[in-house]
Amino acid sequence: MQIGKVIGTVVATRKDDSLVGSKLMITQPLNFKNEFDGKPLIAVDTVGAGIGELVIFTEGTAARNAAKKYDSSINAAIIGIVDNIDVWED
């Protein structure tokens, strides 16, 4: 699992049948200092996240399981909306 920020949406009128009905969001991975870390990715939203929200996302088989689309081409899914992050630095 990783932390990210939803930075946009994707609308695709033509897509694989296994993605029909899925909300697609552009998610930018973040490090624990809340800085962009890596390339943005397109993730299936399973929790109703909105643009600008901090989210938890997962990739690979865990993403397909979260979306309950076991035979789909999903590689990333948003699985939680973050309320608060506390990081202890010594």
Biopython code that builds the backbone (N, CA, C, O; Angstrom):
import numpy as np
from Bio.PDB.StructureBuilder import StructureBuilder

atoms = [
    (1, "MET", "N", (0.840, -1.180, 0.000)),
    (1, "MET", "CA", (0.000, 0.000, 0.000)),
    (1, "MET", "C", (0.883, 1.240, 0.000)),
    (1, "MET", "O", (1.997, 1.242, 0.525)),
    (2, "GLN", "N", (0.352, 2.285, -0.603)),
    (2, "GLN", "CA", (1.073, 3.544, -0.692)),
    (2, "GLN", "C", (0.111, 4.704, -0.455)),
    (2, "GLN", "O", (-1.107, 4.546, -0.540)),
    (3, "ILE", "N", (0.670, 5.852, -0.161)),
    (3, "ILE", "CA", (-0.106, 7.078, -0.005)),
    (3, "ILE", "C", (0.016, 7.871, -1.304)),
    (3, "ILE", "O", (1.085, 7.918, -1.912)),
    (4, "GLY", "N", (-1.084, 8.492, -1.724)),
    (4, "GLY", "CA", (-1.066, 9.314, -2.919)),
    (4, "GLY", "C", (-2.075, 10.435, -2.817)),
    (4, "GLY", "O", (-2.848, 10.517, -1.862)),
    (5, "LYS", "N", (-2.054, 11.284, -3.806)),
    (5, "LYS", "CA", (-3.008, 12.389, -3.896)),
    (5, "LYS", "C", (-3.722, 12.274, -5.229)),
    (5, "LYS", "O", (-3.088, 12.085, -6.267)),
    (6, "VAL", "N", (-5.039, 12.389, -5.200)),
    (6, "VAL", "CA", (-5.817, 12.350, -6.436)),
    (6, "VAL", "C", (-5.650, 13.699, -7.118)),
    (6, "VAL", "O", (-5.999, 14.741, -6.562)),
    (7, "ILE", "N", (-5.105, 13.661, -8.345)),
    (7, "ILE", "CA", (-4.827, 14.914, -9.052)),
    (7, "ILE", "C", (-5.680, 15.089, -10.304)),
    (7, "ILE", "O", (-5.561, 16.101, -10.996)),
    (8, "GLY", "N", (-6.534, 14.119, -10.601)),
    (8, "GLY", "CA", (-7.377, 14.257, -11.786)),
    (8, "GLY", "C", (-8.236, 13.029, -12.016)),
    (8, "GLY", "O", (-8.175, 12.051, -11.270)),
    (9, "THR", "N", (-9.035, 13.104, -13.060)),
    (9, "THR", "CA", (-9.902, 11.992, -13.442)),
    (9, "THR", "C", (-9.613, 11.594, -14.882)),
    (9, "THR", "O", (-9.020, 12.356, -15.646)),
    (10, "VAL", "N", (-10.036, 10.404, -15.233)),
    (10, "VAL", "CA", (-9.905, 9.916, -16.600)),
    (10, "VAL", "C", (-11.281, 9.447, -17.057)),
    (10, "VAL", "O", (-11.940, 8.675, -16.362)),
    (11, "VAL", "N", (-11.707, 9.907, -18.212)),
    (11, "VAL", "CA", (-12.950, 9.444, -18.818)),
    (11, "VAL", "C", (-12.590, 8.715, -20.096)),
    (11, "VAL", "O", (-11.938, 9.273, -20.978)),
    (12, "ALA", "N", (-13.017, 7.468, -20.193)),
    (12, "ALA", "CA", (-12.748, 6.664, -21.386)),
    (12, "ALA", "C", (-14.050, 6.009, -21.819)),
    (12, "ALA", "O", (-14.521, 5.068, -21.180)),
    (13, "THR", "N", (-14.631, 6.507, -22.904)),
    (13, "THR", "CA", (-15.897, 5.937, -23.350)),
    (13, "THR", "C", (-15.696, 4.543, -23.930)),
    (13, "THR", "O", (-16.611, 3.720, -23.904)),
    (14, "ARG", "N", (-14.500, 4.277, -24.452)),
    (14, "ARG", "CA", (-14.172, 2.940, -24.955)),
    (14, "ARG", "C", (-13.057, 2.380, -24.101)),
    (14, "ARG", "O", (-11.972, 2.956, -24.017)),
    (15, "LYS", "N", (-13.331, 1.250, -23.466)),
    (15, "LYS", "CA", (-12.342, 0.603, -22.613)),
    (15, "LYS", "C", (-12.669, -0.878, -22.525)),
    (15, "LYS", "O", (-13.730, -1.313, -22.974)),
    (16, "ASP", "N", (-11.771, -1.640, -21.955)),
    (16, "ASP", "CA", (-11.990, -3.065, -21.750)),
    (16, "ASP", "C", (-13.291, -3.279, -20.983)),
    (16, "ASP", "O", (-13.603, -2.537, -20.051)),
    (17, "ASP", "N", (-14.051, -4.307, -21.385)),
    (17, "ASP", "CA", (-15.346, -4.577, -20.749)),
    (17, "ASP", "C", (-15.238, -4.738, -19.234)),
    (17, "ASP", "O", (-16.181, -4.411, -18.514)),
    (18, "SER", "N", (-14.106, -5.235, -18.741)),
    (18, "SER", "CA", (-13.953, -5.440, -17.295)),
    (18, "SER", "C", (-13.861, -4.122, -16.525)),
    (18, "SER", "O", (-13.961, -4.116, -15.299)),
    (19, "LEU", "N", (-13.671, -3.006, -17.236)),
    (19, "LEU", "CA", (-13.574, -1.697, -16.587)),
    (19, "LEU", "C", (-14.864, -0.888, -16.662)),
    (19, "LEU", "O", (-14.943, 0.193, -16.078)),
    (20, "VAL", "N", (-15.868, -1.385, -17.364)),
    (20, "VAL", "CA", (-17.133, -0.671, -17.478)),
    (20, "VAL", "C", (-17.714, -0.473, -16.080)),
    (20, "VAL", "O", (-17.814, -1.417, -15.297)),
    (21, "GLY", "N", (-18.095, 0.765, -15.780)),
    (21, "GLY", "CA", (-18.659, 1.091, -14.474)),
    (21, "GLY", "C", (-17.621, 1.486, -13.440)),
    (21, "GLY", "O", (-17.978, 1.829, -12.314)),
    (22, "SER", "N", (-16.352, 1.445, -13.793)),
    (22, "SER", "CA", (-15.289, 1.814, -12.856)),
    (22, "SER", "C", (-14.945, 3.290, -12.990)),
    (22, "SER", "O", (-14.829, 3.808, -14.100)),
    (23, "LYS", "N", (-14.781, 3.963, -11.861)),
    (23, "LYS", "CA", (-14.351, 5.359, -11.836)),
    (23, "LYS", "C", (-12.825, 5.366, -11.850)),
    (23, "LYS", "O", (-12.195, 4.721, -11.011)),
    (24, "LEU", "N", (-12.228, 6.090, -12.796)),
    (24, "LEU", "CA", (-10.778, 6.118, -12.948)),
    (24, "LEU", "C", (-10.235, 7.466, -12.488)),
    (24, "LEU", "O", (-10.715, 8.516, -12.914)),
    (25, "MET", "N", (-9.232, 7.427, -11.618)),
    (25, "MET", "CA", (-8.644, 8.639, -11.057)),
    (25, "MET", "C", (-7.139, 8.649, -11.305)),
    (25, "MET", "O", (-6.492, 7.602, -11.271)),
    (26, "ILE", "N", (-6.587, 9.830, -11.554)),
    (26, "ILE", "CA", (-5.134, 9.976, -11.669)),
    (26, "ILE", "C", (-4.604, 10.200, -10.251)),
    (26, "ILE", "O", (-4.998, 11.139, -9.559)),
    (27, "THR", "N", (-3.706, 9.313, -9.847)),
    (27, "THR", "CA", (-3.186, 9.338, -8.487)),
    (27, "THR", "C", (-1.681, 9.579, -8.518)),
    (27, "THR", "O", (-0.949, 8.878, -9.216)),
    (28, "GLN", "N", (-1.226, 10.569, -7.763)),
    (28, "GLN", "CA", (0.198, 10.895, -7.686)),
    (28, "GLN", "C", (0.755, 10.335, -6.374)),
    (28, "GLN", "O", (0.348, 10.774, -5.298)),
    (29, "PRO", "N", (1.677, 9.375, -6.450)),
    (29, "PRO", "CA", (2.283, 8.861, -5.214)),
    (29, "PRO", "C", (3.000, 9.968, -4.442)),
    (29, "PRO", "O", (3.562, 10.892, -5.031)),
    (30, "LEU", "N", (2.969, 9.855, -3.114)),
    (30, "LEU", "CA", (3.623, 10.815, -2.231)),
    (30, "LEU", "C", (4.558, 10.083, -1.276)),
    (30, "LEU", "O", (4.358, 8.905, -0.982)),
    (31, "ASN", "N", (5.579, 10.786, -0.794)),
    (31, "ASN", "CA", (6.377, 10.237, 0.305)),
    (31, "ASN", "C", (5.748, 10.715, 1.618)),
    (31, "ASN", "O", (4.738, 11.418, 1.605)),
    (32, "PHE", "N", (6.347, 10.331, 2.748)),
    (32, "PHE", "CA", (5.741, 10.689, 4.030)),
    (32, "PHE", "C", (5.988, 12.138, 4.435)),
    (32, "PHE", "O", (5.567, 12.561, 5.512)),
    (33, "LYS", "N", (6.664, 12.899, 3.583)),
    (33, "LYS", "CA", (6.788, 14.346, 3.794)),
    (33, "LYS", "C", (5.778, 15.086, 2.929)),
    (33, "LYS", "O", (5.826, 16.311, 2.814)),
    (34, "ASN", "N", (4.862, 14.332, 2.320)),
    (34, "ASN", "CA", (3.793, 14.885, 1.488)),
    (34, "ASN", "C", (4.333, 15.509, 0.205)),
    (34, "ASN", "O", (3.753, 16.461, -0.317)),
    (35, "GLU", "N", (5.448, 14.971, -0.307)),
    (35, "GLU", "CA", (6.050, 15.441, -1.554)),
    (35, "GLU", "C", (5.801, 14.408, -2.645)),
    (35, "GLU", "O", (5.788, 13.206, -2.378)),
    (36, "PHE", "N", (5.601, 14.882, -3.883)),
    (36, "PHE", "CA", (5.422, 13.956, -4.997)),
    (36, "PHE", "C", (6.613, 13.010, -5.078)),
    (36, "PHE", "O", (7.763, 13.418, -4.916)),
    (37, "ASP", "N", (6.318, 11.754, -5.329)),
    (37, "ASP", "CA", (7.354, 10.718, -5.330)),
    (37, "ASP", "C", (7.017, 9.682, -6.395)),
    (37, "ASP", "O", (6.261, 8.745, -6.139)),
    (38, "GLY", "N", (7.576, 9.850, -7.580)),
    (38, "GLY", "CA", (7.297, 8.909, -8.662)),
    (38, "GLY", "C", (6.319, 9.466, -9.673)),
    (38, "GLY", "O", (5.887, 10.616, -9.591)),
    (39, "LYS", "N", (5.980, 8.611, -10.637)),
    (39, "LYS", "CA", (5.096, 9.011, -11.732)),
    (39, "LYS", "C", (3.634, 8.824, -11.338)),
    (39, "LYS", "O", (3.309, 7.886, -10.611)),
    (40, "PRO", "N", (2.744, 9.706, -11.810)),
    (40, "PRO", "CA", (1.308, 9.522, -11.580)),
    (40, "PRO", "C", (0.837, 8.218, -12.234)),
    (40, "PRO", "O", (1.443, 7.736, -13.191)),
    (41, "LEU", "N", (-0.241, 7.663, -11.705)),
    (41, "LEU", "CA", (-0.816, 6.450, -12.279)),
    (41, "LEU", "C", (-2.327, 6.560, -12.294)),
    (41, "LEU", "O", (-2.914, 7.365, -11.572)),
    (42, "ILE", "N", (-2.939, 5.748, -13.119)),
    (42, "ILE", "CA", (-4.403, 5.705, -13.182)),
    (42, "ILE", "C", (-4.864, 4.558, -12.306)),
    (42, "ILE", "O", (-4.415, 3.423, -12.464)),
    (43, "ALA", "N", (-5.768, 4.862, -11.376)),
    (43, "ALA", "CA", (-6.256, 3.865, -10.434)),
    (43, "ALA", "C", (-7.776, 3.807, -10.453)),
    (43, "ALA", "O", (-8.443, 4.827, -10.625)),
    (44, "VAL", "N", (-8.312, 2.618, -10.277)),
    (44, "VAL", "CA", (-9.753, 2.443, -10.114)),
    (44, "VAL", "C", (-10.114, 2.888, -8.698)),
    (44, "VAL", "O", (-9.483, 2.458, -7.732)),
    (45, "ASP", "N", (-11.112, 3.736, -8.573)),
    (45, "ASP", "CA", (-11.540, 4.250, -7.267)),
    (45, "ASP", "C", (-12.600, 3.323, -6.682)),
    (45, "ASP", "O", (-13.678, 3.174, -7.257)),
    (46, "THR", "N", (-12.302, 2.699, -5.540)),
    (46, "THR", "CA", (-13.273, 1.799, -4.901)),
    (46, "THR", "C", (-13.956, 2.438, -3.698)),
    (46, "THR", "O", (-14.803, 1.809, -3.063)),
    (47, "VAL", "N", (-13.593, 3.700, -3.371)),
    (47, "VAL", "CA", (-14.105, 4.300, -2.135)),
    (47, "VAL", "C", (-14.760, 5.668, -2.320)),
    (47, "VAL", "O", (-15.202, 6.261, -1.336)),
    (48, "GLY", "N", (-14.837, 6.179, -3.526)),
    (48, "GLY", "CA", (-15.475, 7.471, -3.756)),
    (48, "GLY", "C", (-14.594, 8.668, -3.452)),
    (48, "GLY", "O", (-15.071, 9.676, -2.932)),
    (49, "ALA", "N", (-13.318, 8.565, -3.769)),
    (49, "ALA", "CA", (-12.376, 9.671, -3.527)),
    (49, "ALA", "C", (-12.623, 10.811, -4.506)),
    (49, "ALA", "O", (-13.205, 10.622, -5.574)),
    (50, "GLY", "N", (-12.168, 11.997, -4.117)),
    (50, "GLY", "CA", (-12.314, 13.167, -4.972)),
    (50, "GLY", "C", (-10.967, 13.808, -5.259)),
    (50, "GLY", "O", (-9.968, 13.489, -4.615)),
    (51, "ILE", "N", (-10.944, 14.706, -6.221)),
    (51, "ILE", "CA", (-9.711, 15.402, -6.586)),
    (51, "ILE", "C", (-9.196, 16.187, -5.378)),
    (51, "ILE", "O", (-9.959, 16.860, -4.685)),
    (52, "GLY", "N", (-7.892, 16.085, -5.143)),
    (52, "GLY", "CA", (-7.251, 16.786, -4.037)),
    (52, "GLY", "C", (-7.160, 15.990, -2.755)),
    (52, "GLY", "O", (-6.462, 16.401, -1.828)),
    (53, "GLU", "N", (-7.851, 14.853, -2.673)),
    (53, "GLU", "CA", (-7.820, 14.067, -1.441)),
    (53, "GLU", "C", (-6.585, 13.183, -1.366)),
    (53, "GLU", "O", (-6.085, 12.696, -2.381)),
    (54, "LEU", "N", (-6.105, 12.985, -0.148)),
    (54, "LEU", "CA", (-5.049, 12.010, 0.102)),
    (54, "LEU", "C", (-5.698, 10.640, 0.190)),
    (54, "LEU", "O", (-6.736, 10.474, 0.831)),
    (55, "VAL", "N", (-5.082, 9.663, -0.457)),
    (55, "VAL", "CA", (-5.679, 8.328, -0.517)),
    (55, "VAL", "C", (-4.622, 7.257, -0.259)),
    (55, "VAL", "O", (-3.419, 7.500, -0.355)),
    (56, "ILE", "N", (-5.111, 6.077, 0.068)),
    (56, "ILE", "CA", (-4.284, 4.884, 0.122)),
    (56, "ILE", "C", (-4.587, 4.118, -1.153)),
    (56, "ILE", "O", (-5.749, 3.904, -1.500)),
    (57, "PHE", "N", (-3.525, 3.704, -1.854)),
    (57, "PHE", "CA", (-3.761, 2.898, -3.046)),
    (57, "PHE", "C", (-2.861, 1.676, -3.021)),
    (57, "PHE", "O", (-1.832, 1.652, -2.346)),
    (58, "THR", "N", (-3.266, 0.679, -3.759)),
    (58, "THR", "CA", (-2.504, -0.555, -3.856)),
    (58, "THR", "C", (-2.371, -0.927, -5.316)),
    (58, "THR", "O", (-3.107, -0.427, -6.166)),
    (59, "GLU", "N", (-1.428, -1.809, -5.601)),
    (59, "GLU", "CA", (-1.184, -2.207, -6.983)),
    (59, "GLU", "C", (-1.169, -3.724, -7.120)),
    (59, "GLU", "O", (-1.057, -4.448, -6.130)),
    (60, "GLY", "N", (-1.284, -4.194, -8.357)),
    (60, "GLY", "CA", (-1.200, -5.627, -8.654)),
    (60, "GLY", "C", (-2.452, -6.391, -8.276)),
    (60, "GLY", "O", (-3.561, -5.866, -8.366)),
    (61, "THR", "N", (-2.272, -7.624, -7.857)),
    (61, "THR", "CA", (-3.395, -8.500, -7.521)),
    (61, "THR", "C", (-4.273, -7.898, -6.433)),
    (61, "THR", "O", (-5.494, -8.045, -6.476)),
    (62, "ALA", "N", (-3.672, -7.225, -5.463)),
    (62, "ALA", "CA", (-4.448, -6.598, -4.394)),
    (62, "ALA", "C", (-5.420, -5.563, -4.959)),
    (62, "ALA", "O", (-6.516, -5.395, -4.425)),
    (63, "ALA", "N", (-5.038, -4.871, -6.024)),
    (63, "ALA", "CA", (-5.919, -3.877, -6.654)),
    (63, "ALA", "C", (-7.124, -4.555, -7.299)),
    (63, "ALA", "O", (-8.251, -4.080, -7.159)),
    (64, "ARG", "N", (-6.898, -5.653, -7.999)),
    (64, "ARG", "CA", (-8.019, -6.391, -8.619)),
    (64, "ARG", "C", (-8.953, -6.934, -7.549)),
    (64, "ARG", "O", (-10.173, -6.893, -7.704)),
    (65, "ASN", "N", (-8.378, -7.443, -6.459)),
    (65, "ASN", "CA", (-9.199, -7.961, -5.362)),
    (65, "ASN", "C", (-10.032, -6.859, -4.723)),
    (65, "ASN", "O", (-11.209, -7.068, -4.427)),
    (66, "ALA", "N", (-9.440, -5.691, -4.508)),
    (66, "ALA", "CA", (-10.159, -4.576, -3.895)),
    (66, "ALA", "C", (-11.336, -4.129, -4.756)),
    (66, "ALA", "O", (-12.392, -3.769, -4.236)),
    (67, "ALA", "N", (-11.152, -4.154, -6.071)),
    (67, "ALA", "CA", (-12.213, -3.737, -6.996)),
    (67, "ALA", "C", (-13.205, -4.870, -7.270)),
    (67, "ALA", "O", (-14.216, -4.671, -7.944)),
    (68, "LYS", "N", (-12.905, -6.057, -6.742)),
    (68, "LYS", "CA", (-13.743, -7.250, -6.978)),
    (68, "LYS", "C", (-13.898, -7.548, -8.468)),
    (68, "LYS", "O", (-14.956, -7.976, -8.929)),
    (69, "LYS", "N", (-12.817, -7.309, -9.204)),
    (69, "LYS", "CA", (-12.774, -7.588, -10.645)),
    (69, "LYS", "C", (-11.542, -8.460, -10.878)),
    (69, "LYS", "O", (-10.528, -8.007, -11.410)),
    (70, "TYR", "N", (-11.655, -9.703, -10.472)),
    (70, "TYR", "CA", (-10.523, -10.623, -10.388)),
    (70, "TYR", "C", (-9.876, -10.943, -11.734)),
    (70, "TYR", "O", (-8.682, -11.239, -11.781)),
    (71, "ASP", "N", (-10.633, -10.891, -12.824)),
    (71, "ASP", "CA", (-10.089, -11.214, -14.143)),
    (71, "ASP", "C", (-9.876, -9.975, -15.005)),
    (71, "ASP", "O", (-9.798, -10.078, -16.229)),
    (72, "SER", "N", (-9.780, -8.806, -14.375)),
    (72, "SER", "CA", (-9.657, -7.563, -15.135)),
    (72, "SER", "C", (-8.191, -7.190, -15.336)),
    (72, "SER", "O", (-7.283, -7.854, -14.835)),
    (73, "SER", "N", (-7.993, -6.120, -16.074)),
    (73, "SER", "CA", (-6.646, -5.620, -16.336)),
    (73, "SER", "C", (-6.238, -4.534, -15.334)),
    (73, "SER", "O", (-5.286, -3.795, -15.582)),
    (74, "ILE", "N", (-6.940, -4.433, -14.223)),
    (74, "ILE", "CA", (-6.646, -3.408, -13.216)),
    (74, "ILE", "C", (-5.282, -3.675, -12.579)),
    (74, "ILE", "O", (-4.978, -4.801, -12.183)),
    (75, "ASN", "N", (-4.468, -2.625, -12.489)),
    (75, "ASN", "CA", (-3.168, -2.740, -11.839)),
    (75, "ASN", "C", (-3.038, -1.813, -10.627)),
    (75, "ASN", "O", (-2.087, -1.948, -9.858)),
    (76, "ALA", "N", (-3.974, -0.870, -10.441)),
    (76, "ALA", "CA", (-3.929, 0.030, -9.284)),
    (76, "ALA", "C", (-5.352, 0.359, -8.855)),
    (76, "ALA", "O", (-6.234, 0.549, -9.692)),
    (77, "ALA", "N", (-5.570, 0.425, -7.535)),
    (77, "ALA", "CA", (-6.891, 0.755, -7.002)),
    (77, "ALA", "C", (-6.745, 1.622, -5.758)),
    (77, "ALA", "O", (-5.872, 1.391, -4.920)),
    (78, "ILE", "N", (-7.616, 2.623, -5.654)),
    (78, "ILE", "CA", (-7.696, 3.448, -4.454)),
    (78, "ILE", "C", (-8.557, 2.679, -3.462)),
    (78, "ILE", "O", (-9.694, 2.314, -3.763)),
    (79, "ILE", "N", (-7.998, 2.431, -2.257)),
    (79, "ILE", "CA", (-8.700, 1.583, -1.294)),
    (79, "ILE", "C", (-9.032, 2.303, 0.012)),
    (79, "ILE", "O", (-9.636, 1.705, 0.902)),
    (80, "GLY", "N", (-8.652, 3.571, 0.144)),
    (80, "GLY", "CA", (-8.967, 4.319, 1.354)),
    (80, "GLY", "C", (-8.741, 5.804, 1.160)),
    (80, "GLY", "O", (-7.933, 6.221, 0.330)),
    (81, "ILE", "N", (-9.468, 6.600, 1.942)),
    (81, "ILE", "CA", (-9.295, 8.049, 1.972)),
    (81, "ILE", "C", (-8.648, 8.387, 3.310)),
    (81, "ILE", "O", (-9.144, 7.996, 4.367)),
    (82, "VAL", "N", (-7.540, 9.115, 3.254)),
    (82, "VAL", "CA", (-6.755, 9.407, 4.449)),
    (82, "VAL", "C", (-7.344, 10.600, 5.197)),
    (82, "VAL", "O", (-7.581, 11.655, 4.609)),
    (83, "ASP", "N", (-7.577, 10.425, 6.496)),
    (83, "ASP", "CA", (-8.033, 11.529, 7.346)),
    (83, "ASP", "C", (-6.864, 12.272, 7.970)),
    (83, "ASP", "O", (-6.900, 13.495, 8.099)),
    (84, "ASN", "N", (-5.831, 11.539, 8.356)),
    (84, "ASN", "CA", (-4.718, 12.139, 9.056)),
    (84, "ASN", "C", (-3.492, 11.249, 8.941)),
    (84, "ASN", "O", (-3.612, 10.024, 8.923)),
    (85, "ILE", "N", (-2.310, 11.857, 8.863)),
    (85, "ILE", "CA", (-1.054, 11.115, 8.876)),
    (85, "ILE", "C", (-0.172, 11.730, 9.961)),
    (85, "ILE", "O", (0.050, 12.941, 9.971)),
    (86, "ASP", "N", (0.326, 10.901, 10.868)),
    (86, "ASP", "CA", (1.277, 11.331, 11.882)),
    (86, "ASP", "C", (2.567, 10.554, 11.660)),
    (86, "ASP", "O", (2.559, 9.323, 11.677)),
    (87, "VAL", "N", (3.674, 11.258, 11.452)),
    (87, "VAL", "CA", (4.968, 10.623, 11.253)),
    (87, "VAL", "C", (5.891, 11.117, 12.363)),
    (87, "VAL", "O", (6.097, 12.320, 12.524)),
    (88, "TRP", "N", (6.433, 10.189, 13.114)),
    (88, "TRP", "CA", (7.365, 10.529, 14.183)),
    (88, "TRP", "C", (8.765, 10.620, 13.622)),
    (88, "TRP", "O", (9.268, 9.651, 13.052)),
    (89, "GLU", "N", (9.405, 11.768, 13.775)),
    (89, "GLU", "CA", (10.781, 11.948, 13.333)),
    (89, "GLU", "C", (11.629, 12.267, 14.547)),
    (89, "GLU", "O", (11.310, 13.163, 15.329)),
    (90, "ASP", "N", (12.691, 11.536, 14.690)),
    (90, "ASP", "CA", (13.574, 11.715, 15.841)),
    (90, "ASP", "C", (14.652, 12.711, 15.569)),
    (90, "ASP", "O", (15.481, 12.976, 16.440)),
]
sb = StructureBuilder()
sb.init_structure("model")
sb.init_model(0)
sb.init_chain("A")
sb.init_seg("    ")
for serial, (resi, resn, name, xyz) in enumerate(atoms, 1):
    if name == "N":
        sb.init_residue(resn, " ", resi, " ")
    sb.init_atom(name, np.array(xyz, "f"), 0.0, 1.0, " ", f" {name:<3s}", serial, name[0])
structure = sb.get_structure()
